[in-house]
Structures are given as structure tokens and as C-alpha cells.
Amino acid sequence: MTTPSDHDIVLALGEDLPVGLWVARAPNGELVYANRTFVEIMGTVARQDVRVGGYAEPYGIYTRDGALYPEDRMPFVRALIERRVIVADDLTIHRRDGKRVDIRAVARPIGEPITHVIIAFFDVSREVEAERARAESEQRLRRAQRLEAIGTLAGGIAHDFNNLIFGIKMIAAELAATETDPKRREAMELIDDITERSATLTRSLLGFARRGKHRAMPVSVNDVVTAMSELLIRTLAGVELTFELEASDRGTVVGDQSQIEQVIMNLVLNARDAVQASGRVVVRTSDLGSPSDPDPARFVVLEIKDDGPGIPAAIRDRVFEPYFTTKTTGPERGTGMGLATVFGIAESHGGSVEIDAGLGGRGTTMRVVLPAASRPTVVKSRPTVADLPKGTGMILVVDDDQMVRKVVSSSLGVLGYETVEATSGAEAVEIYRQRHDEIRAVVLDMVMPGMTGRATYLALRDIDPGVAVLLMSGHTHNEHVQEILDLGVRNFVSKPYSIGTLAKAIAEIVQ
């Protein structure tokens, strides 16, 4: 049996082939030959001092997910052990110049017994990048579908849960209206506060699921942080979390509460990932004045500070780009949309986002600056039923939930109105057809089985184009609500609402 010499092997190779060629002796891996394309791909000269068991670090050979490539899986080693042609599609070269090159390596053993191994290296970076892009696109689609499913679930939870706490809220308010014992009245007002906190949790769920639209209304950043504090503490289990709410006038801005909640959650999650299993995160609010303005609180500042390793200067300008992430591996792999979402929300609210690097490169402060409300929100004392606008006449209450119908009718009775109830859209249309001359307004639920709130309103409008309708729903003001409002519905309230909200909304549409 003839054994090929080193010289014979070298003569069989083409120096200028567009494929990287590397040849080594078996079994120890002493270098015999490497062509120019191999050097170009690897970004370094062929190493004479490298042997089996020590290829990965000198040549910068990593797996696709960024781990140092296992020596026992190297193509040279596998070709020797399996005694056949080996194809390895999972190598990425981390070159010294910072470039990443994705490689397909084909290793072929030579001779019997094996005397050499020839490995051909193909640069498949474009192919891998295209596959990554396709995989990321599919992942974004799955993520969007998952968020849509969460949103649908959240909507169902909001509708049913809000109906329950709505009933409790309205009954407590009605009982408090006639209660003379101060302690019992205080207890009923506490029930009202508890139901309002429950409603806040539901609104948070809808906000995280990205349901609803941007609504411009006074929002206290301090109050939002306080309401989220328990959730944030649970989310950052093991991390020291501190709240420093120093903004004056409760840090009131004009914006969308669910989107501000999303900003806080995204930044806190980002800080948690930075400090890992231990560390410290501070959530702070403060004021920022304008040198040319005598008002010292022209802006409200929200800061999320961590004592993690910090953001490298080289990528600091890119962190707000959509789909840019440094968390590319492991269970906490990032989507690259967290800070992009924060940036978009801040911009849409007329504000900005800044990064403040800590001393010595450690720690990061993400600072969101939002315009303060021109007039601080005044916290008024709780109104009594005697303070609420009253009325007379017949109101048609339409809801498939018996409890909701009863509490709305009862509250309207306290406000001076008479009521007639309908359990469905079809029944409401029939009642209105017969009695529309005496019905001053309709309180209509948006989500009902069979004939929906939208279909019911259109049927009522066919009977009387000027029908006064107050739409109510367990959902927040989203695109579906706006669609019905655009058709001519006079007003909208989101359950659970107070008897004061009901009184004001009904008074507005019956005038």
C-alpha cells in the first residue's frame, strides 16, 4: 500500500481556489499546508504551533450561538474518529479584526490507515444571514401571534373581571349614599378604593398586551410607579429595588397610562437583565426646569438606574434601534424591541430618552424626560351622591349580564331616572321600537353574544337617528370602541366606573 507524501498532497491543491484549504497530519494535527483563501477567511496566518485539542481559541472558532467550539466536535477530530467525510455547518470564526465569518467545513480523511485530513472551508455568511433573517421574521410573526392571543385573553379577562368589580363598586357607592355611620361609610369608600386598584391591574394587563390606543389625559407618574410597585418587586425577585418618587405634583404628565406603564416595565426589565441575579435597581422620579422659564417643574423625569456592567460606548448609539439586542443567547434572549418601544412612546408623548453611563463604565441610568402637565391635577375630596348631577325620564339599560343591568339600573334610580332593562340587543331594539318616545337615553354594553353593541346601535339608529347612547365596555378605549363612537354614539365609559362617572356621562347625553 502506497502512502502519499506531503509533497504529493501539496501538488494536488490549488493555491488560488475560492475555497479555504487546510491540511494536517494525523493523528496530532501538525500543519502541512493552508492556501491563501484559508488565511483570508480566518483573518490570521495558518498556525504551526496548533495541534489537536487546541484549535478553537487560537483560530477564534465558535458555535453559531457564541460559545467556544468544543474540541471534540472539531471536523479534524470527527473525520479521524468516524473515518468518513464530515460536514460541519455550525462554525463561526471570530476574527481579530472584529469581523464574524460563518463557515461550512468539509473534512476528508486521506489514506488507509489515515495519514492526513484535508478540510475545505466555505464562507457561508450570506446564506447564514439570510437564514437568520428568515428565522427572526418567523419569530416576530410568532411573537405577534402570541401577543395577539394574550391580547384576546386579556380582553376576555378584562370584560368578565370588570363586570364583577363594577357591580361591587356601584353597590358600595349606592350604600354609602344613604349611610349615616361615619365608620361604615369609610368602610364602603375603602371598598371603592379596592375595586379601583383591581381595575388598575386589569388596565395594566391590557397595556402590556398592547391593546388600546394613545389617550391624552393627565397621568401621575408617581401614582403609576406606586401602583406597579408590587408587580415590579415580584418581577425583580432577588434584586434590591428602591423607589425614590420625588417629582412634585405627583409627576403629572399628559399621556396614556398604559403606555407609561409599558415604559416603566421595559426599563425595569432591562435593568434586571443588566444586574443579573443580584444587584441594585433604583426607580426615581424628579423635576426638571427650564433656565428661561420661572416654572421649576416644566418636565417630569423618570429614571431607572442599575449598578450592572454598563452599556459599552461602541453600541450606546444603537440600543434604541428596533431589533438591536446584545442578549442573543440563553433563556433571556432579547427581542430588540424593548428600548425601541420606550423611545417611540417617549417621542409620541413629546419627550425624550437619554442614557447616562456610570463612573468607570459601570452602571447605567436610563432617563425618560416628559413634558409636565400645564396645570397640576388637583386631588378633590370624594363627591357624595348629593353632589352629582340628577335627572328624570326613562333610561334603557342593555346588557347580557344580569348583575350589571341591576347595578346600573339601581344607580340610575339613585340619580332620579326610571329604567327599563333588556337582556340582549334584539330585545333592546324591540323595546325601543315600542317606547322610543319616552326613552331619553340608552346605556348599551359593547360586547354581547348574538347581536353586538355595534349592531344594536345601528338598529336603534334606524328607528331614531337621534338616539342618545352611552356605550360601556370592560375594554379600554380601543379601535373597536372608536369605530362605534364614529358611527354616532354620544359617549363612552370603561367598566368599572363610578356612580359619579355614570351621572356625568348620562347628564351629558340627555341634555
C-alpha positions in Angstrom: 0.0 0.0 0.0 1.4 3.4 -1.1 1.3 6.2 1.4 1.0 9.7 -0.2 3.8 12.1 0.8 3.3 15.7 2.0 4.7 16.9 -1.3 2.2 14.9 -3.3 -0.7 16.4 -1.2 0.5 19.9 -1.7 0.8 19.5 -5.5 -2.8 18.3 -5.6 -4.0 21.6 -4.1 -4.8 24.8 -5.9 -3.3 27.9 -4.2 -5.9 30.3 -5.6 -9.1 28.2 -5.3 -12.0 30.2 -3.9 -12.2 27.7 -1.1 -10.1 27.7 2.0 -7.9 24.6 2.2 -6.2 23.3 5.3 -4.2 20.1 5.5 -2.8 18.5 8.7 -1.2 15.2 9.6 -3.0 12.5 11.5 -3.4 11.9 14.3 -1.9 15.0 16.1 -2.9 17.7 13.6 0.5 19.2 12.6 0.0 21.7 9.8 1.1 20.7 6.3 -0.5 23.3 4.1 -3.0 26.1 4.0 -3.9 28.2 1.0 -4.4 32.0 0.7 -8.2 31.7 0.8 -7.9 29.9 4.2 -5.9 32.8 5.6 -8.4 35.4 4.2 -11.3 33.6 5.7 -9.7 33.1 9.1 -8.2 36.5 9.3 -4.9 35.1 10.5 -2.0 33.1 9.3 -2.0 29.3 9.4 -0.6 28.3 12.8 2.3 25.9 13.0 2.0 25.7 16.8 -1.6 24.5 16.9 -2.4 20.8 17.5 -5.5 18.7 18.2 -7.3 19.8 21.4 -6.3 23.4 21.0 -7.9 24.7 17.7 -10.8 26.8 19.0 -9.1 29.6 20.9 -6.1 30.3 18.5 -8.3 30.4 15.4 -11.3 32.0 17.1 -13.7 29.2 16.3 -17.1 29.5 18.0 -20.5 28.0 17.6 -23.3 30.0 16.0 -24.7 31.0 19.4 -21.3 32.4 20.6 -19.8 29.6 22.7 -16.2 28.5 22.1 -16.4 25.5 19.8 -15.9 22.1 21.6 -12.6 20.5 20.6 -14.1 17.0 20.5 -16.5 18.2 17.7 -13.8 19.8 15.5 -14.1 18.5 11.9 -10.5 17.1 12.0 -11.2 15.1 15.1 -14.6 13.7 13.8 -13.0 12.8 10.5 -10.4 10.7 12.3 -12.9 9.0 14.6 -15.7 8.4 12.2 -13.3 7.6 9.3 -15.5 9.4 6.7 -16.2 12.7 5.1 -17.6 15.1 7.8 -19.7 18.3 7.1 -19.8 20.8 9.9 -22.3 23.7 9.4 -22.1 25.3 12.8 -18.8 27.1 12.9 -18.4 30.9 13.2 -14.9 32.5 13.1 -14.5 35.5 15.4 -11.6 37.2 13.6 -9.2 39.5 15.4 -10.4 42.5 13.3 -13.9 42.0 14.8 -15.5 40.5 11.7 -17.6 37.4 12.1 -17.4 34.8 9.3 -19.9 31.8 9.2 -18.2 28.7 7.9 -19.2 25.3 6.4 -16.2 22.9 6.9 -15.9 19.7 4.9 -13.3 17.3 6.3 -12.0 14.4 4.3 -9.6 11.7 5.8 -6.8 10.6 3.4 -5.1 7.2 3.2 -5.6 3.8 4.9 -4.5 3.9 7.6 -5.4 7.7 7.8 -2.3 9.8 7.4 -3.8 13.3 6.7 -7.0 15.2 6.9 -8.0 17.8 4.3 -10.6 20.4 5.3 -12.3 22.7 2.9 -13.7 25.9 4.4 -16.6 27.7 2.7 -17.7 31.2 3.6 -21.5 30.8 4.0 -22.0 34.1 5.9 -24.6 35.4 3.4 -26.5 32.1 3.5 -26.5 32.0 7.3 -27.5 35.7 7.5 -30.5 35.0 5.2 -31.5 32.1 7.3 -31.1 34.2 10.5 -33.3 36.9 8.9 -35.9 34.3 7.9 -35.9 32.8 11.4 -36.2 36.2 13.0 -39.1 37.1 10.7 -40.8 33.9 11.7 -40.0 34.6 15.4 -41.5 38.1 15.1 -44.6 36.6 13.5 -44.9 34.0 16.3 -44.4 36.8 18.8 -47.1 38.9 17.2 -49.4 36.0 17.2 -48.6 35.3 20.8 -49.2 38.9 21.7 -52.5 38.8 19.8 -53.5 35.7 21.8 -52.5 37.4 25.0 -54.5 40.4 24.0 -57.6 38.4 23.2 -57.2 36.6 26.6 -56.6 39.9 28.4 -59.7 41.4 26.7 -61.9 38.5 27.9 -60.4 38.7 31.4 -61.0 42.5 31.4 -64.6 42.1 30.4 -65.6 39.5 32.9 -63.4 40.7 35.7 -64.5 44.3 35.3 -68.2 43.3 35.3 -67.6 41.7 38.7 -65.7 44.6 40.3 -68.1 47.1 38.6 -71.0 45.5 40.5 -69.2 45.7 43.8 -68.1 49.3 43.1 -71.6 50.6 42.2 -73.3 48.8 45.1 -70.8 50.1 47.6 -71.4 53.7 46.3 -75.1 53.3 46.5 -75.0 52.0 50.1 -72.6 54.8 51.0 -75.1 57.4 49.7 -77.6 56.6 52.4 -75.1 55.5 55.2 -75.0 57.9 58.2 -72.5 56.0 60.3 -69.0 57.5 59.5 -67.2 54.3 60.1 -69.4 52.2 57.9 -69.3 54.9 55.2 -65.5 54.9 55.5 -65.5 51.1 55.0 -67.7 51.4 51.9 -65.3 54.0 50.5 -62.5 51.6 51.1 -64.3 49.0 49.1 -64.5 51.6 46.3 -60.7 52.1 46.5 -60.0 48.4 46.4 -62.1 47.9 43.3 -60.3 50.8 41.7 -57.0 49.2 42.4 -58.3 45.9 40.9 -59.3 47.9 37.8 -55.8 49.3 37.6 -54.4 45.7 37.4 -56.7 44.9 34.5 -55.7 48.1 32.7 -52.0 47.2 33.2 -52.7 43.8 31.7 -54.2 45.4 28.7 -51.4 47.9 28.4 -48.7 45.1 28.5 -50.6 43.3 25.8 -50.5 46.5 23.7 -54.3 46.8 23.4 -56.0 50.2 23.2 -54.8 53.5 21.7 -52.9 56.5 22.9 -55.2 58.6 25.1 -54.1 62.0 26.1 -55.1 62.6 29.7 -53.5 63.7 33.0 -51.4 60.8 34.4 -49.4 60.9 37.6 -46.1 59.1 37.0 -45.6 58.7 40.8 -49.0 57.0 41.1 -48.3 54.7 38.2 -45.0 53.6 39.7 -46.7 53.1 43.1 -49.5 51.0 41.5 -46.9 48.9 39.7 -44.6 48.5 42.7 -45.8 45.1 43.9 -45.6 43.7 40.4 -42.1 45.2 39.9 -40.9 43.7 43.2 -42.1 40.3 42.2 -40.5 40.7 38.7 -37.1 41.6 40.2 -37.0 38.8 42.8 -33.5 38.7 44.3 -32.6 42.2 43.1 -32.6 45.1 45.5 -35.3 47.5 44.2 -35.6 51.0 45.6 -38.2 53.7 44.8 -37.4 57.4 45.1 -40.5 59.3 44.0 -39.5 63.0 44.3 -41.4 64.6 41.4 -43.6 67.4 42.6 -47.4 67.4 41.9 -47.1 63.6 41.7 -45.2 64.0 38.5 -48.3 64.7 36.4 -47.9 64.5 32.6 -50.4 64.4 29.8 -50.3 60.9 28.2 -51.5 57.4 28.0 -51.3 55.5 31.3 -50.9 52.0 29.8 -48.0 53.2 27.6 -46.3 54.9 30.5 -46.7 51.6 32.4 -45.1 49.8 29.4 -42.1 52.3 29.5 -41.6 51.6 33.2 -41.8 47.8 32.8 -39.5 47.7 29.8 -36.8 49.8 31.5 -37.0 47.8 34.8 -36.7 44.5 32.9 -33.7 45.9 31.0 -32.1 46.9 34.3 -32.9 43.5 35.8 -31.1 41.8 32.9 -28.1 44.1 33.4 -27.6 43.3 37.1 -28.4 39.5 36.6 -29.3 37.6 39.7 -28.1 40.3 42.2 -27.5 44.0 42.2 -29.5 47.1 42.8 -32.1 48.9 40.7 -33.5 52.4 41.6 -36.7 53.8 40.1 -36.7 57.6 40.6 -38.9 60.5 39.6 -37.9 64.1 39.7 -38.5 67.5 38.2 -36.5 69.3 35.5 -36.9 73.1 35.0 -36.1 75.3 32.1 -33.5 78.0 32.6 -35.6 80.5 30.8 -38.9 79.6 32.5 -39.8 80.6 36.1 -41.8 77.4 36.5 -39.4 74.9 38.2 -41.2 71.8 37.0 -41.6 72.1 33.3 -40.6 68.5 32.8 -41.1 65.2 34.7 -38.1 62.9 34.8 -38.3 59.1 35.2 -35.0 57.4 35.8 -34.2 53.7 36.1 -30.7 53.2 37.5 -28.8 49.9 37.8 -25.3 49.0 39.0 -24.7 46.5 36.3 -21.6 46.4 33.9 -22.9 49.4 31.9 -23.5 49.8 28.2 -20.3 49.9 26.0 -19.7 53.2 24.3 -19.4 51.4 21.0 -23.1 50.4 21.0 -24.7 53.2 23.0 -26.0 54.9 19.9 -27.6 51.7 18.7 -29.6 50.5 21.7 -32.8 52.3 20.6 -32.7 50.7 17.1 -35.6 48.2 16.5 -34.4 44.5 16.8 -30.9 45.5 18.1 -30.1 43.4 21.1 -26.9 42.3 23.0 -28.9 39.4 24.6 -28.5 36.9 21.8 -28.3 33.7 23.7 -29.9 31.8 26.6 -33.4 31.9 28.1 -33.3 35.8 28.4 -32.6 36.2 24.7 -33.8 39.7 23.8 -36.2 40.8 21.1 -34.5 44.1 20.5 -37.9 45.9 20.8 -37.9 46.9 24.5 -35.8 50.1 24.3 -37.2 50.9 20.8 -40.7 50.8 22.2 -39.6 53.1 25.1 -38.1 55.5 22.6 -41.2 55.5 20.4 -43.6 56.1 23.4 -41.4 58.9 24.8 -41.3 60.6 21.4 -45.1 60.3 20.9 -45.5 62.0 24.3 -43.3 64.9 23.2 -40.4 63.7 25.4 -37.0 62.1 25.0 -34.9 59.2 26.3 -31.3 59.6 27.5 -28.5 57.2 28.6 -26.2 58.2 31.4 -23.2 55.9 31.8 -22.0 55.4 35.4 -18.5 56.2 36.6 -15.8 53.9 35.5 -18.0 52.4 32.8 -20.2 50.6 35.4 -23.9 51.2 35.9 -26.5 52.7 33.6 -29.2 55.3 34.1 -32.0 55.3 31.6 -33.7 58.7 31.8 -37.1 59.5 30.3 -38.0 63.2 30.2 -41.7 64.1 29.6 -43.4 67.5 29.5 -45.2 68.2 32.7 -48.9 68.9 32.6 -49.5 72.6 32.3 -51.7 72.5 35.3 -51.2 70.0 38.1 -54.0 67.6 38.8 -56.0 68.7 41.9 -56.9 65.8 44.1 -60.5 66.6 45.2 -62.4 65.1 48.1 -64.7 62.2 47.2 -68.0 63.5 46.0 -71.2 62.4 47.6 -74.4 61.4 45.7 -75.9 64.7 46.7 -73.2 66.5 44.7 -73.8 64.5 41.5 -76.0 65.8 38.6 -79.5 64.3 38.7 -82.1 63.8 36.0 -85.5 62.4 35.2 -87.0 60.3 32.5 -86.6 56.7 31.2 -83.3 55.1 30.5 -83.0 51.8 28.6 -80.2 49.6 30.1 -78.9 46.9 27.7 -76.5 44.2 29.0 -76.5 40.4 28.8 -75.1 40.2 32.4 -77.9 40.4 34.9 -75.7 41.8 37.7 -74.5 44.7 35.5 -78.1 45.5 34.5 -79.3 45.5 38.1 -76.5 47.7 39.5 -76.7 50.2 36.6 -80.5 50.4 36.9 -80.2 50.8 40.7 -77.6 53.6 40.4 -79.7 55.4 37.8 -82.6 55.2 40.2 -80.5 56.9 42.9 -79.8 59.6 40.3 -83.5 60.2 39.7 -84.1 58.2 36.5 -86.5 55.4 35.7 -85.2 52.4 33.9 -86.2 49.6 31.7 -83.9 46.6 31.1 -83.1 44.5 28.0 -81.1 41.3 28.2 -79.9 41.3 24.6 -79.6 43.6 21.6 -82.6 42.1 19.9 -84.8 42.7 23.0 -83.5 46.3 23.3 -84.4 47.0 19.7 -87.9 45.7 20.2 -88.4 47.7 23.4 -87.0 50.9 21.8 -89.3 50.4 18.8 -92.3 50.4 21.0 -91.3 53.0 23.6 -88.7 55.3 22.0 -90.9 58.3 22.5 -90.5 58.0 26.3 -86.9 56.7 26.4 -84.4 59.6 26.8 -81.2 57.6 26.5 -79.8 54.1 26.2 -76.9 52.6 28.2 -75.5 49.9 25.9 -72.9 47.2 26.5 -70.5 46.8 23.6 -69.7 43.1 24.0 -72.8 40.9 23.9 -73.4 37.4 22.4 -75.6 37.3 19.3 -76.4 41.0 18.4 -73.3 43.0 19.3 -73.3 46.5 20.7 -72.4 47.9 17.3 -75.2 46.1 15.5 -77.7 47.1 18.3 -76.7 50.7 18.0 -77.2 50.7 14.2 -80.7 49.1 14.6 -81.6 51.7 17.2 -80.4 54.5 14.9 -82.6 53.2 12.1 -85.6 53.6 14.5 -84.5 57.1 15.7 -81.5 58.8 14.0 -81.1 61.0 17.1 -81.0 58.1 19.7 -78.8 59.1 22.7 -76.5 56.2 23.5 -73.9 55.8 26.3 -71.6 52.9 25.3 -70.0 50.9 28.1 -67.4 48.1 27.9 -64.9 46.2 30.0 -62.3 47.2 27.4 -60.4 50.5 27.4 -60.9 53.0 24.6 -59.5 51.0 21.7 -60.1 51.0 17.9 -63.3 48.9 18.2 -64.8 51.4 20.7 -63.7 54.3 18.4 -65.4 52.7 15.4 -68.7 52.7 17.2 -68.2 56.3 18.5 -67.6 57.4 14.9 -70.9 56.0 13.9 -72.6 58.5 16.2 -72.7 57.1 19.7 -72.7 60.1 22.1 -70.4 58.9 24.9 -68.3 56.0 26.3 -67.4 54.7 29.8 -65.0 51.9 30.6 -66.1 49.5 33.3 -65.7 49.6 36.2 -66.8 53.2 36.5 -68.1 55.1 39.5 -71.6 56.4 40.0 -70.2 59.9 39.6 -68.9 58.9 36.1 -72.2 57.5 35.2 -74.1 60.6 36.4 -71.9 62.9 34.4 -72.0 60.8 31.2 -75.8 60.4 31.3 -76.3 64.1 32.0 -74.1 65.0 29.0 -76.1 62.9 26.5 -79.6 63.6 27.7 -79.2 67.4 27.5 
